[in-house]
Amino acid sequence: NATGIAGGDLTLTYSSTVLTAKSVAATSLVTSAGITLIPNLNTAGEVRMSLAGANGISSGSGALITITFEVNGTATPGSYELKLTQTVLRNDQEQVIPINSNTSGTFTVFQPRPGISVSVSNAQATPGTANVAITIDVDNAKGIAGGDLALTYNADELTATGVARGPLLLSSGIALVPNLNTTGEVRMSLAGTQEISSDSGTLIVLGFGVNGSATPGNYELKVTRAVFRDDQAQVIPTDSNTSGTFIVQAPKPKIDLPDQGPNFGNVVRVGHAGEQTFEIKNIGTGNLVVTAIRVDDSSFSAQPVNATFPVTIPAGQSHGIKVFFQPLVSGDHHATLTISSNDAENSGATLSIRATAPPGENPPVADFSPSDTTGVSPLTVQFTDTSTNSPMSWAWSFGDDSTSTQQNPTHIYQNPGNYTVKLEASNPAGNSSKTGTIHVISKTPVADFSATPTTGEDSLGVQFADMSQNDPTSWLWDFGDGFSSNEKDPKHTYRQGAFDVTLTATNAAGSNTITKKSLISVTGSIKVAADIQCNAGDGKLSNTKSVSAGSGDKIVIEVFATGYNNAQGVEITLSVPDISAISGKPQGASPEFPAVINTIEGNQLKMSAVVLGAPKSYSGALQLVGTMTLTLSSTFDSTIVTVTEVNFGTGLVKSDINLNVALGSPRVRFADKNGDPVYIILLVGATPFTEDFEDFIAFVGSFPSKKGDPHYNVQCDTNDDDTINFPDFINFASAFGQNAATRNSQPVPVTKP
């Protein structure tokens, strides 16, 4: 009944602790009549409004004024009155229009609704699994009518295979539009006109496949977008968003056995055998590896069909196991078969087996067949049981303190001899035995050896090493130079020449000999043919030494003396079988007698070293007084040169003379009958034999030598160079004849007279 209203005053009160008036506006009912609205919001809890116009409202009813309120954040939920405490309306004549009724309004403050909680379920599967369900679940879902969601996943390990509505969407008729076009992400849109009425439940169901190459591990399923709206398209807040975990498991095997194990019934008698087969299945996702099968009754045994342990059974496949029943005693047999595998949850799976064995019949008749009855040690013999009447156990004795309980054993005889073999075969009805003989003989050695070195200079030390086969027990060496040895790996010293070496290796089976022709070649050695003979009265040394030499060798003869008186020179006479063996004339030199005269008479050569001018005399240390050198012709393989005479002339005094014959370079002294090099000291005359003479003899015994030689005497090493040689000889000779108080060295113990 608003017709005629042209002005007035209104006051509306409200609870200012709950609400705050924000604005006041006139409606079209007021503005169309040209009426002005003047609001006043200055007083908390009160809105004052004045209307003023020249014309009255022409319509009978409608909204007059719109007031906007804000609900305070601290407002307590409840119902609050909005009351018009003043309502004065006037017409265009300023006359008050009566009010028939004044109805208050109610402002209801609701309890704030909780936000929506989103969570993704967990899952686990092994690589290659085709379809695994994942759910997106919500709490506080009431009021949802639409929205948008996105879920991310690891595309290297997983593949999204499908999206479907869950019970909450199905019950409210809300449509689901999925988008799987982006790898690693699932996008989902919700659209409906009816809100979800349930408070919680499954919103969406997703399907995932695990890639065949997936790496075992934990992978996150994360909702990266969750926007929900009500049926007014208003966004509903989301309180929490919990990711899910997809566990990619390593493949796991799982063993599956039949419900009943083998049952042999009562058909297998004692002394006989039967077999049955059952299947082991792998119903897991990884390879099942069966490592062993044990049975707690020795009458039973088991082994895989056409295989040996360990047996690998791929996922989804099976493998046959044979069970053998060979009863030793009659009666009921109940056994447990235990299967060891890599199934972590059932690594010792068991299966029961049953049988009833009737009594046996006759005791066995033992017999056997050896693969060999005679052979060379080490002899390997395979024994095969040929006993009859079904023996159940076997006891072998091989005759060498070795035994076996196998049915068909193999035995190795290491040593020669005759061995008695015995087999005792048994079953529940009794036993019997059988014997036989095995003859084992030795194998004849195959002789062989090595030598190091095989070439070198005089006094060549050669190490021999036995390389014979078939275990020789004794050895005989012939070194080709008149010497031999019974050692296994001897060492021998060679002089000049080429030598065959022979080894005979022997064991109980026999002997074998090998000869290696011209194996050792030594240059620069000399051989002794005769001892020194001294005729001191006339100053001559005759029949002194013979030297065997080869083509191209040089022979050097040196004469030393410790004294001479009015000597005119020294003359050396050589004898050779064939003078043509000498290449060129002898070459000579002498520091004291420089003029050299060479003459050839028949098969003798003479070198005369004479003094120019007055005769010379000398007394003192050992001194070189004459040298003669000759070379053998290359046309001769070998020849013997004999020093037949050294004539020192009438001036020779009774003193010491050293004669040294050397071959080649470096110079090698005389050798004794054992091939050891020595110096030859010729004592001419009557030098007093004092205690110095004992030292002299000791020196000769160690001269020449080096440290490590058996005859080396460190007290004869005058210059401490670990070698006793010519400088030591000269040092010793210079001190010879002095008494112990005046000479440089202490007396040398006599070691080799």
C-alpha positions in Angstrom: 0.0 0.0 0.0 2.8 2.4 -0.9 0.9 4.6 -3.3 1.2 8.2 -2.4 4.4 8.1 -0.4 6.5 11.1 -1.1 8.8 11.4 2.0 9.4 10.1 5.5 11.9 9.0 8.1 12.8 5.5 9.0 15.3 4.0 11.6 16.4 0.3 11.6 18.4 -1.2 14.5 20.7 -4.2 14.4 23.3 -6.0 16.6 26.6 -4.2 16.0 28.6 -7.0 17.6 27.6 -9.3 14.9 26.9 -7.0 11.9 28.2 -3.8 10.4 26.0 -1.7 8.0 28.1 -1.0 4.9 25.8 0.9 2.5 22.2 2.1 1.9 20.5 2.4 -1.6 17.1 3.4 -2.9 15.2 1.0 -5.1 13.6 1.8 -8.4 10.3 2.2 -6.6 11.8 5.3 -4.9 14.0 6.7 -7.7 11.2 6.4 -10.3 9.1 8.8 -8.2 12.0 11.3 -8.0 12.3 10.7 -4.3 15.7 11.3 -2.7 17.1 9.0 -0.1 19.5 10.4 2.6 21.1 7.7 4.7 22.9 8.1 8.0 25.3 5.3 9.2 27.1 7.2 11.9 25.5 5.5 14.8 26.6 1.9 15.4 23.7 -0.5 15.5 21.4 1.9 13.7 20.6 3.0 10.2 18.7 6.2 9.8 17.1 7.0 6.4 15.2 10.2 5.2 13.0 10.3 2.1 12.1 13.6 0.4 10.2 14.2 -2.9 7.6 16.3 -4.7 5.6 13.5 -6.1 4.2 10.4 -4.5 4.9 6.8 -5.4 2.5 5.5 -8.0 2.9 1.7 -7.4 1.1 0.0 -4.6 4.0 -2.3 -3.3 7.6 -3.2 -3.7 11.1 -3.0 -2.2 11.7 0.5 -0.9 15.4 0.5 0.4 18.3 -2.0 0.2 20.8 -2.1 3.1 24.1 -4.1 2.7 25.6 -5.7 5.9 28.9 -7.4 6.6 29.1 -10.2 9.1 31.9 -9.5 11.6 34.6 -12.1 11.8 34.1 -12.7 15.5 30.3 -13.0 15.1 28.7 -15.8 17.1 26.5 -18.0 15.0 22.7 -17.4 15.8 19.6 -15.4 14.7 19.6 -11.6 15.1 16.6 -9.1 14.7 16.6 -6.3 12.2 13.9 -3.9 13.6 12.3 -0.7 12.3 12.1 1.4 15.4 10.9 4.5 13.5 8.6 4.5 10.5 7.1 7.8 9.5 5.8 8.2 5.9 4.3 11.3 4.4 2.5 12.2 1.2 3.2 15.1 -1.1 1.1 17.3 1.2 3.4 16.5 4.1 0.6 14.6 5.7 1.5 11.5 7.7 0.3 8.2 6.1 -0.8 5.7 8.7 1.1 2.4 9.2 -1.0 -0.7 9.5 1.9 -3.1 10.4 5.7 -3.2 11.1 7.4 -6.6 10.7 11.0 -7.1 11.8 13.5 -9.2 9.8 16.0 -11.9 11.1 19.7 -12.2 10.2 20.9 -15.7 10.7 24.7 -16.2 11.2 25.6 -19.8 10.3 28.4 -22.0 11.7 31.3 -21.8 9.2 31.3 -24.9 7.0 34.6 -27.0 7.1 36.9 -27.1 4.1 37.0 -30.1 1.8 39.9 -32.6 2.6 41.3 -34.5 -0.4 43.4 -37.7 -0.2 44.8 -40.2 -2.7 44.9 -43.9 -1.8 48.1 -46.0 -1.8 48.8 -49.0 -4.0 51.6 -51.5 -4.7 52.3 -53.8 -7.6 55.2 -55.5 -9.4 56.5 -54.5 -12.9 54.2 -55.6 -15.7 51.0 -55.4 -13.6 48.3 -54.3 -16.0 45.6 -52.4 -14.0 45.8 -51.2 -10.4 43.0 -49.0 -8.9 43.8 -45.7 -7.2 41.0 -43.6 -5.5 40.6 -39.9 -4.8 38.7 -39.7 -1.6 37.1 -36.5 0.0 35.9 -35.5 3.5 33.3 -32.7 4.0 32.1 -33.3 0.5 28.5 -32.1 1.1 27.6 -29.3 -1.3 30.0 -30.2 -4.1 28.3 -29.8 -7.5 31.4 -29.2 -9.7 35.1 -28.6 -9.9 38.5 -29.2 -11.5 41.3 -31.6 -10.4 44.7 -32.6 -11.6 46.9 -35.6 -10.4 50.5 -36.1 -11.3 52.5 -39.4 -11.4 55.9 -40.8 -12.5 55.5 -41.7 -16.1 58.8 -43.7 -16.2 57.3 -46.2 -13.9 53.5 -45.9 -14.3 50.9 -45.4 -17.1 47.4 -44.0 -16.4 44.9 -46.4 -18.0 41.5 -45.0 -17.1 39.3 -42.7 -15.0 35.8 -43.4 -13.6 33.2 -41.8 -11.3 33.2 -42.9 -7.7 30.1 -43.5 -5.5 29.8 -39.8 -4.5 29.6 -38.6 -8.1 27.3 -41.4 -9.2 24.8 -40.8 -6.4 24.5 -37.1 -7.2 24.5 -37.4 -11.0 27.6 -35.2 -11.4 29.4 -35.8 -14.7 33.1 -36.5 -15.0 35.2 -35.4 -18.0 38.8 -37.0 -17.9 41.8 -35.8 -19.9 44.8 -38.3 -20.2 46.5 -36.5 -23.1 49.4 -35.2 -21.0 52.0 -37.8 -20.0 52.5 -37.9 -16.2 49.2 -36.1 -15.5 45.5 -36.9 -15.2 43.1 -33.9 -15.5 39.4 -34.2 -14.4 36.5 -31.8 -14.6 33.2 -32.2 -12.6 29.9 -30.6 -13.6 26.4 -31.1 -12.1 23.2 -29.3 -10.9 22.7 -31.4 -7.8 25.0 -31.1 -4.9 26.6 -34.1 -3.1 24.6 -34.9 -0.1 27.0 -37.3 1.6 29.7 -36.0 3.9 32.6 -38.3 2.8 33.5 -41.1 0.3 35.3 -41.9 -2.9 35.0 -39.2 -5.5 37.0 -40.7 -8.5 38.6 -44.0 -9.3 41.8 -44.1 -11.5 43.5 -47.1 -13.1 47.3 -47.4 -13.4 49.5 -50.0 -15.1 53.1 -50.6 -13.9 55.6 -50.5 -16.7 57.6 -53.7 -17.4 60.9 -51.9 -16.9 59.8 -50.1 -13.8 62.4 -49.8 -11.0 61.3 -50.9 -7.6 60.6 -48.0 -5.3 58.1 -45.6 -3.8 56.5 -43.1 -6.2 54.2 -40.1 -5.3 50.6 -39.7 -6.6 50.0 -36.0 -6.0 46.8 -33.9 -6.5 48.3 -30.6 -7.8 44.9 -28.9 -8.4 41.6 -29.3 -6.4 38.9 -26.6 -7.0 35.4 -27.5 -5.9 32.2 -25.4 -6.5 28.6 -25.6 -5.2 25.4 -25.5 -7.2 25.7 -21.7 -7.2 29.2 -22.0 -8.8 30.7 -20.6 -5.6 34.1 -22.0 -4.7 34.2 -24.3 -1.7 37.4 -24.0 0.3 39.8 -26.9 0.5 41.5 -27.5 3.9 44.0 -30.3 3.1 45.4 -32.3 0.2 47.2 -35.6 1.0 49.3 -37.4 -1.7 49.2 -41.1 -2.2 52.2 -43.5 -2.7 52.5 -46.1 -5.4 55.0 -48.8 -4.3 56.6 -50.7 -7.2 57.7 -53.9 -5.7 60.5 -56.2 -6.7 59.2 -59.3 -8.4 58.4 -62.0 -5.8 58.2 -65.7 -6.3 55.5 -67.7 -4.6 55.6 -71.5 -4.3 52.5 -73.6 -4.8 52.4 -77.3 -4.1 49.6 -79.9 -4.6 47.2 -80.5 -1.8 48.4 -84.1 -1.5 51.9 -85.5 -1.9 52.9 -88.7 -3.7 51.3 -91.9 -2.4 53.0 -95.1 -3.5 50.4 -97.4 -2.0 51.6 -101.0 -1.3 53.1 -102.0 -4.6 56.8 -101.4 -4.1 58.4 -104.3 -2.3 61.6 -104.3 -0.3 64.5 -104.7 -2.7 62.6 -102.9 -5.5 62.0 -99.2 -6.4 59.2 -97.0 -7.6 58.8 -93.4 -8.7 56.1 -90.7 -8.9 56.1 -87.1 -10.1 54.5 -84.0 -8.8 54.6 -80.3 -9.9 56.0 -77.3 -8.2 54.2 -74.2 -9.4 55.3 -70.5 -9.2 52.3 -68.3 -8.7 54.3 -65.3 -7.9 55.8 -62.5 -10.0 59.5 -63.3 -9.9 61.6 -66.4 -10.7 61.3 -69.2 -8.1 64.6 -70.9 -7.5 64.4 -74.3 -5.8 67.8 -75.1 -4.3 67.2 -78.5 -2.6 64.7 -81.1 -1.6 65.1 -83.1 1.6 63.2 -86.2 2.8 63.3 -87.3 6.4 63.1 -91.0 5.4 66.1 -92.6 3.6 63.8 -94.8 1.7 62.7 -91.8 -0.3 64.7 -89.4 -2.5 63.7 -86.7 -4.9 65.3 -84.9 -7.8 64.0 -82.5 -10.5 62.9 -83.8 -13.9 65.6 -83.4 -16.6 67.5 -81.0 -14.4 69.8 -80.6 -11.4 69.5 -78.2 -8.4 69.2 -75.3 -8.4 66.0 -75.3 -10.6 64.7 -71.9 -11.8 60.9 -71.8 -12.4 59.7 -68.5 -14.1 56.5 -66.8 -12.9 53.4 -68.6 -13.9 55.2 -71.8 -14.8 55.8 -75.2 -13.1 58.5 -77.9 -12.9 58.2 -81.6 -12.3 59.9 -83.3 -9.3 60.5 -87.1 -9.3 60.2 -88.9 -6.0 61.8 -92.3 -5.7 60.8 -95.0 -3.2 63.3 -97.7 -2.5 62.3 -99.3 0.8 65.0 -100.9 3.0 62.5 -102.4 5.4 58.9 -103.5 5.0 55.9 -101.7 6.5 54.4 -98.2 6.4 56.5 -95.2 5.5 55.3 -91.7 6.2 57.8 -88.9 5.3 58.0 -85.2 5.0 59.5 -83.7 1.9 60.9 -80.2 2.5 61.5 -77.9 -0.5 64.1 -75.1 -0.1 63.5 -72.1 -2.3 63.8 -68.3 -2.5 60.2 -67.8 -1.6 60.8 -65.5 1.4 57.3 -66.3 2.8 57.6 -70.0 2.5 61.3 -70.9 2.0 60.8 -74.4 3.5 57.6 -75.6 2.0 56.7 -79.2 3.0 54.7 -82.0 1.4 53.8 -85.4 2.9 54.5 -88.6 1.1 53.3 -92.1 2.0 54.0 -95.7 1.1 53.6 -99.2 2.4 56.4 -101.7 1.5 55.7 -105.5 1.4 58.7 -107.7 2.5 61.5 -108.5 0.0 62.4 -111.8 -1.6 66.0 -113.0 -1.8 69.4 -111.7 -0.7 71.6 -110.1 -3.4 74.3 -111.9 -5.3 77.3 -109.5 -5.3 79.2 -108.8 -8.5 80.9 -105.9 -10.1 82.8 -104.9 -13.2 85.9 -102.6 -13.2 86.7 -100.3 -16.1 90.4 -101.4 -16.0 92.2 -104.3 -14.2 95.7 -103.3 -15.2 97.2 -99.9 -15.8 99.9 -97.4 -15.1 99.8 -95.3 -11.9 97.9 -93.1 -11.2 95.2 -95.5 -12.4 91.6 -94.4 -12.4 89.1 -97.2 -12.2 85.3 -97.0 -12.5 83.6 -99.8 -10.6 80.1 -100.8 -11.8 77.8 -102.8 -9.5 76.3 -105.8 -11.4 74.8 -107.5 -8.3 71.4 -109.2 -8.7 68.4 -109.5 -6.4 68.1 -105.7 -5.9 70.8 -104.8 -3.3 69.9 -101.8 -1.2 73.4 -100.9 0.2 77.0 -101.4 -1.0 80.3 -101.6 1.0 83.5 -101.3 -1.2 87.0 -101.9 0.0 89.6 -100.9 -2.6 92.7 -102.6 -1.1 94.6 -99.4 -0.3 92.7 -98.5 2.9 90.1 -96.6 1.0 86.4 -97.4 1.1 83.0 -96.2 -0.4 79.3 -96.8 0.0 78.3 -95.6 -3.4 76.7 -98.0 -5.8 79.1 -97.3 -8.7 82.2 -95.5 -7.3 85.3 -94.2 -9.0 88.7 -94.8 -7.4 92.2 -93.6 -8.2 95.2 -95.8 -7.4 98.2 -93.5 -6.9 101.0 -96.1 -6.3 102.1 -99.3 -8.1 101.0 -102.6 -6.6 98.4 -105.4 -6.6 95.2 -104.5 -4.9 92.3 -106.7 -3.8 88.9 -105.1 -4.3 85.9 -106.3 -2.3 82.2 -105.5 -2.7 79.6 -106.5 -0.1 76.0 -106.0 -1.4 73.1 -106.1 1.0 69.3 -105.9 1.2 66.8 -106.7 4.0 66.9 -110.4 3.0 70.7 -110.7 3.5 74.1 -110.0 1.9 77.0 -111.4 -0.2 80.4 -110.3 -1.3 82.7 -110.5 -4.3 86.5 -109.8 -4.7 88.7 -108.9 -7.6 92.3 -107.8 -8.3 93.6 -104.5 -9.7 97.3 -104.5 -11.0 98.9 -101.0 -11.0 102.3 -100.5 -12.5 104.6 -97.5 -12.8 105.2 -95.6 -16.1 108.7 -95.5 -17.5 110.1 -92.0 -17.3 110.6 -89.8 -20.3 114.0 -88.2 -19.7 114.5 -84.5 -20.4 116.5 -81.6 -18.9 117.5 -78.0 -19.3 120.9 -76.3 -18.9 121.7 -72.7 -18.2 123.9 -71.3 -19.6 125.1 -73.5 -22.5 127.9 -71.2 -23.9 130.6 -69.1 -22.2 134.2 -68.7 -21.2 136.5 -71.0 -19.3 135.3 -72.2 -15.9 131.7 -72.0 -17.1 129.3 -73.0 -14.3 126.2 -74.7 -15.8 123.1 -75.4 -13.8 121.2 -78.5 -15.0 117.5 -79.0 -14.2 115.7 -82.3 -14.5 112.5 -82.0 -16.6 111.7 -85.7 -17.0 108.2 -86.9 -16.9 106.5 -89.7 -15.0 108.3 -89.1 -11.7 111.8 -90.6 -11.9 113.3 -91.6 -8.6 117.0 -91.6 -9.6 119.2 -89.8 -12.1 122.6 -90.4 -13.8 124.3 -87.5 -15.5 127.2 -87.8 -17.9 128.6 -84.3 -18.5 130.7 -85.4 -21.5 134.1 -84.4 -19.9 134.7 -87.4 -17.8 132.6 -86.3 -14.9 129.1 -87.5 -13.7 126.5 -86.9 -11.0 123.6 -88.7 -9.3 121.9 -85.4 -8.2 118.5 -84.4 -9.6 119.6 -80.9 -10.5 123.4 -80.7 -10.4 125.7 -77.9 -11.2 128.9 -78.5 -13.1 131.9 -76.4 -14.2 133.3 -76.8 -17.7 136.6 -76.0 -19.3 137.2 -75.3 -23.0 135.5 -77.5 -25.6 132.2 -78.8 -26.9 130.5 -81.4 -24.8 127.6 -83.9 -25.2 125.4 -84.2 -22.0 123.5 -87.4 -21.2 120.8 -88.0 -18.6 119.3 -91.4 -17.6 116.1 -91.1 -15.6 114.9 -94.2 -13.7 111.8 -95.3 -11.7 110.3 -98.6 -10.8 108.9 -99.0 -14.3 112.3 -98.7 -16.0 114.8 -96.2 -17.4 115.0 -93.7 -20.2 118.1 -91.9 -21.6 118.4 -88.7 -23.5 121.7 -87.2 -25.0 121.9 -83.7 -26.2 124.8 -83.4 -28.7 127.3 -80.5 -28.3 125.0 -78.9 -25.8 127.8 -77.1 -23.9 130.3 -75.0 -25.8 133.2 -73.4 -23.8 136.0 -71.3 -25.1 139.2 -70.2 -23.5 139.9 -73.2 -21.2 143.2 -75.2 -20.9 143.9 -78.8 -20.0 146.9 -80.1 -18.0 148.8 -83.0 -19.5 151.7 -83.3 -17.2 153.1 -82.0 -13.9 155.9 -79.5 -13.7 159.4 -80.9 -13.8 162.3 -78.7 -12.6 166.0 -79.1 -13.4 167.3 -76.1 -11.5 170.9 -77.0 -11.8 171.2 -75.9 -15.4 168.6 -73.2 -15.3 166.1 -75.1 -17.4 162.5 -76.1 -16.8 161.6 -79.0 -19.0 158.4 -80.9 -19.8 156.4 -78.2 -18.0 152.9 -77.9 -19.4 150.7 -78.9 -22.4 147.9 -76.7 -23.6 144.9 -77.8 -25.8 143.5 -75.0 -27.9 141.2 -74.5 -30.8 141.2 -72.5 -34.1 141.9 -68.8 -33.6 142.9 -69.0 -30.0 146.0 -67.2 -28.7 148.5 -68.8 -26.4 150.4 -66.6 -24.1 153.5 -67.8 -22.2 154.9 -65.6 -19.5 158.0 -66.2 -17.5 158.5 -64.6 -14.0 161.6 -64.6 -11.8 162.6 -63.3 -8.4 166.3 -63.1 -9.2 169.0 -63.6 -11.9 172.7 -62.8 -12.1 174.6 -61.5 -15.2 171.8 -63.0 -17.4 172.0 -62.5 -21.1 168.3 -63.2 -21.7 165.5 -65.9 -21.5 164.7 -68.5 -24.1 161.3 -70.3 -24.3 161.0 -73.5 -26.4 157.6 -74.8 -27.6 156.7 -78.1 -29.3 153.7 -78.6 -31.5 152.6 -81.8 -33.4 152.3 -79.8 -36.6 154.1 -76.6 -37.1 151.5 -75.5 -39.7 149.1 -75.1 -36.7 150.9 -71.9 -35.9 149.6 -68.8 -37.7 152.6 -66.6 -38.3 155.7 -66.3 -36.2 155.7 -66.2 -32.5 155.5 -62.7 -31.1 157.5 -61.9 -28.0 158.4 -59.0 -25.7 160.4 -58.6 -22.5 160.7 -55.5 -20.3 164.2 -56.5 -19.3 165.4 -58.2 -22.5 163.8 -56.2 -25.3 165.5 -57.7 -28.3 163.4 -60.7 -29.5 164.8 -63.5 -31.8 162.3 -66.1 -33.1 163.5 -69.3 -34.7 161.7 -72.5 -36.0 163.4 -75.8 -35.9 161.2 -78.7 -37.0 158.2 -78.8 -34.8 159.8 -76.6 -32.2 159.6 -72.8 -31.9 162.1 -70.8 -29.9 161.7 -67.2 -28.7 164.9 -65.7 -27.3 164.7 -62.4 -25.4 168.2 -61.1 -25.1 169.9 -58.1 -23.4 171.4 -55.3 -25.4 174.7 -54.4 -23.8 176.0 -55.7 -20.5 174.4 -58.7 -18.8 171.7 -57.8 -16.2 171.3 -58.9 -12.6 168.2 -58.7 -10.4 167.0 -59.7 -6.9 163.7 -58.8 -5.4 160.0 -59.2 -6.0 158.5 -61.4 -8.7 159.3 -59.8 -12.1 158.1 -60.5 -15.6 161.2 -61.3 -17.7 159.8 -62.8 -20.9 156.6 -63.2 -22.9 155.8 -65.3 -25.9 152.5 -65.1 -27.9 151.4 -67.3 -30.8 148.0 -67.8 -32.6 146.6 -71.1 -33.8 145.8 -71.4 -37.5 142.1 -71.4 -38.4 142.7 -74.4 -40.6 143.1 -76.6 -37.4 140.3 -77.5 -35.1 142.7 -78.1 -32.2 146.3 -78.8 -31.4 148.5 -79.3 -28.4 151.3 -76.9 -27.6 153.8 -78.2 -25.1 156.3 -75.9 -23.2 159.3 -78.2 -23.5 162.0 -75.9 -22.1 162.5 -72.5 -20.5 166.2 -71.6 -20.4 167.3 -68.7 -18.3 170.9 -69.1 -19.2 173.9 -69.4 -17.0 172.9 -66.3 -15.0 170.0 -68.1 -13.3 170.3 -67.9 -9.6 168.7 -70.3 -7.1 165.5 -68.5 -6.6 161.7 -68.7 -7.3 160.5 -68.9 -10.9 156.8 -68.7 -11.9 155.8 -70.1 -15.3 152.3 -69.0 -16.5 150.7 -70.4 -19.6 147.4 -68.7 -20.5 144.9 -69.2 -23.4 143.0 -66.5 -25.0 141.7 -63.3 -23.4 141.1 -62.9 -20.5 144.1 -64.9 -19.5 143.4 -68.3 -17.8 146.0 -69.9 -15.7 147.0 -73.6 -15.5 144.2 -76.0 -14.5 144.6 -78.9 -12.2 143.4 -82.4 -12.9 139.9 -81.5 -11.7 139.7 -78.5 -14.1 140.2 -75.8 -11.4 142.6 -73.0 -12.4 145.8 -72.7 -10.4 149.1 -70.9 -10.5 152.2 -73.0 -10.8 155.0 -71.9 -8.5 158.5 -73.4 -9.2 160.8 -73.3 -6.2 164.3 -73.5 -7.5 167.2 -73.6 -5.0 167.5 -73.4 -1.3 165.5 -70.4 0.0 165.3 -70.9 3.8 161.9 -72.4 4.8 160.8 -70.0 7.5 157.3 -69.4 8.9 156.9 -67.2 5.9 156.9 -70.3 3.8 153.8 -71.6 5.5 152.1 -68.3 4.6 153.3 -68.6 1.1 151.8 -72.1 0.8 148.5 -70.8 2.1 148.5 -68.0 -0.4 149.2 -70.4 -3.2 146.2 -72.5 -2.0 143.8 -69.6 -2.5 145.3 -68.1 -5.6 143.5 -67.2 -7.8 140.0 -67.0 -6.4 137.0 -64.7 -5.7 134.7 -64.2 -2.7 132.3 -67.2 -2.6 134.8 -69.7 -4.0 135.5 -72.6 -1.5 139.2 -72.0 -1.5 138.9 -68.1 -1.2 140.9 -66.9 1.9 140.1 -63.4 2.9 143.4 -63.0 4.7 145.2 -63.4 1.3 143.1 -60.5 -0.2 145.8 -57.8 0.3 143.8 -55.0 -1.3 140.3 -56.0 -0.1 138.6 -56.2 -3.5 137.0 -59.6 -2.8 139.4 -61.1 -5.4 142.8 -62.8 -5.0 144.7 -62.1 -8.2 148.1 -60.9 -9.5 148.1 -57.6 -7.6 147.7 -59.6 -4.4 150.5 -61.9 -5.6 152.9 -59.0 -6.2 151.9 -57.5 -2.7 152.6 -60.9 -1.1 155.9 -61.4 -2.9 157.2 -57.9 -1.9 156.6 -58.8 1.7 158.0 -62.3 1.4 161.0 -63.0 3.6 160.2 -60.3 6.1 159.6 -61.3 9.7 156.2 -61.0 11.3 157.2 -57.8 13.1 158.1 -55.8 9.9 155.8 -57.1 7.2 152.5 -55.5 6.3 150.2 -58.4 7.0 149.8 -60.9 9.8 150.7 -64.5 9.1 148.1 -66.3 6.9 146.8 -69.6 8.4 147.8 -72.6 6.3 144.6 -74.0 4.6 146.0 -75.9 1.6 149.5 -77.3 1.8 
